[in-house]
């Protein structure tokens, strides 16, 4: 990994911010709000700080999060803890094979008194939507999320209805129990900004969990520590985080490398480039910086890119995962040069 803090993101912030480098007005406020939310979530989720950080990064980057792991490691717990830590509207959808698209998006109901059709919103009309076991729903129901996740609206019978803001879908799926499931198609996976796996906790974290969770669920006592209006302000602040042209070019080259890899039959889309840059802006803000560095892109490359890739049959036979391929591409890709300076070395 590289360190660019002393170069202000490859000279992208030279000049105007010399008096208070990296701390423009607003970032201390962001750090204070995020610290409260992070501490609130970690009071429930022990030993998973990186998973919590990525969840907050996706929230501030206006993306959606896919939690994929074996049963019982806290996927739904993390989603619920994030939802309850912010004072906003929350809906939970339990995806099952008999779930209909109208259950998600809503439908028009004929009102006998008004003699007219009335729109009844579905479960998607919330600021944070927790979708549990999304791969258990039929492809038709899964596709009902496509428009809402990308355009933040729902169209019913030719009429579009805007979704509330902020809007985030946190979906979970179980990759080991495939009976009665429908794997997410590429178009659906591409809508998720990041995919993470919780993994098993360390023995120390699991021992501490026995004290916290043995008597009652800590979710019952979890109270909001931030308002939806706070999150909207922080999202606006993240949009102003600067990314210099060499870092932009590095993001494009990183995503383009997945399209030319002989180990992949499908690389990452242009949407992946946008998601990578947006997530990097949020990650930089969480670190108290108003500029993006290549380090931010490197740290986010696996969670943002790996779930969009389709390995070749030969790659699958050799048991190479998409995560390993992205990690190798990051290691091989030359780092960008600072503007007007020598090439930056790794380490």
Protein Blocks (a to p, Z undefined) as FASTA:
>chain_A
ZZfklnoogoilghjlmmmghiaghjlmmmmmmmmmmmmmmmmmghilmlmmmmmmmmmn
opacdddddehiopmmmmmmmmmmpccddddddddfklcfklmnopcdddfklopacddd
dfklcfbdcdehkllpcfklmmmmmmmmmnopaceehiacdddddddddddddfklmghp
acddfklmmmpmbdcdebjadfklmmmmmmmmmmpcfklmpccfbdfklmmmmmmmmmmp
ccdfklmmmmmmmmmmmmmpckbcbdcdfklmmmmmmmmmmmmmmnopabdcfklmmmmm
mmmmmmmpccdfklmmnopafklmmmmmmmmpccdddehiacddeZZ
